[in-house]
Amino acid sequence: MAGEGGFVSAAHGIRAEAAVRRSRSLPGRDIPDAVRLPFVTVVLILLWNHLWFSDLANRSLLSDPETGSLFTQALFVILGTAMLMVLGRLGFARLRPLASWPLLLLGGWLGITTLLSTDPMLSIRRIVLFGIVALLAAGVLVVARNGRQFATALALAAGIVLAASYLGVALVPNLTIHSAFDVTGEYNHIGLWRGIFTHKNEAGSAMSMIAVCGLYVAAVLHRGLGWTITAGALVFMVFAGSKTPLAVLPLVLLVSVLCSRLRGGTMRGLLLVGPVALLIVATIGSVLLPPIRTVLDAIIPDATFTARNEIWAFAIEHVVVHPIRGWGYGAFWLTDRTVYGGGADPGSDWVQTATQAHNSFLDAALVMGLPGALLLLNALVVAPIRDLQRASAGRLLDAQTLFFLRIWMLAVISASFENVLLNANTVLCGMTMLAVFGLRLRTAYRPVA
């Protein structure tokens, strides 16, 4: 019953007869598990992090921010090519359900605004990585034979990342713990763990995601192993001191547990939309609407969201400059405009090193204009909720659907504080796509009640 159709068609361990017939009718040839498992594991590790043990004391990091890593680019091109070859053998038709209108419209508008970018060649170069990450995220769902094999790959990838991070802290702390020698000058981060990642915020996001992976492993593969992975990730996340993941993960687990207990679509939908809408209003709304700012100040004294409101105001000012087509993918932050442009305010030096607006929806508006931001909301927030409702169809959520839901929630709630939806260099970007694609594919392969 495990078959070649991909693990998304094996919810509850049983396939619907219609799904079996569709899978058998798809063209393609089988690939042995000895190839599938290591390949999926390597892809997952690359999606989580591709720059291990960065030396933040190296002053070459202060050089031209446009300079990319040839090794990283080559690595993604090689793995992307390998994924195309594997999908070609299995059959690209297995990804046909991903050709939904929300995803197609978002991809089409992203392509148009890339060609209309203020720096088209820069946008095209940077969007290639995003496209490869999307391909890898979608391909994993087909290459993994079933839920158990996917859980095994998650366990292997998580174990490797956790072991390397903990061993790094013990053996090479200069490469895994923030210090006073970091050229980034973030002295309030001294002593915080970052493991194999380049920043403690990336480490925190990775560990929150690995904690969710551990819960899936516990449910599908081995309870003891899964809980060990989750515990290891939680401990590291505490020592990383990343505020957003520490605040978001408990909310995600609470809401997902409530959603898993509800069969009614309306209440489940409200539970999922509510936190996202509230955070959008509290973050972007606090900059645009003074009354919201007043209410927040009354509830949370000095609610500056770690000074992100200054970045949001700056981003909003530049969204207005190109409200329809945006600036183009990757053509705003870390370009001549922000690195060398400076500002009249001496306190705005942070703009020169800023890599994002610390809000995915604002960054979407910067990249693709306001129409693009709306398309992103529809494709990555509204459509996945609709897909979840269709896939569950009044039933309790199975382990695989719950895994996709939790990863998706981590991303869309974190999106109000970090650019995790469009920045392919972040830990959650690839996993967000995997979760969105997974929920979409669940609508094509319904489980037997």
Buried (B, 14 or more C-beta within 10 A) or exposed (E): EBBBBBBBBBBBBEBBEEBBEBBEEBEBEEBEBEEBBEBBBBBBBBBBBBEBBBBBBEEEBEEEBEEEEEEBBEBBEEBBEBBBEBBEEBBBEBBEBBEBEBBEBBBEBBBBBBEBBBBBEBBBBBBBBBBBBBBBBBBBBBBBBBBBBBBBBBBBBBBBBBEBBBEBBEEEEEBBBBBEEBEBEEEEBEEBBBBBBBBBBBBBBBBBBBBBBBBBBBBBBBEEBBBBBBEBBBBBBEBBBBBBBBEBBEBBBEBBEEBBEBEEBEEBBEBBBEBBEEBBBBBBBBBEEEEBBEBBEEEEEEBEBEEBBBBBEBBBEBBEEBEEBBBBBBBBBBBEBBBEEEEEEEEBEEBBBBEBBBBBBBBBBBBBBBBBBBBBBBBBBBBBBBBBBBBBEEBEBBBBBBBBBBBBBBBBBBBBBBBBBBBBBBBBBBBBBBBBBBBBBBBBBBBEE
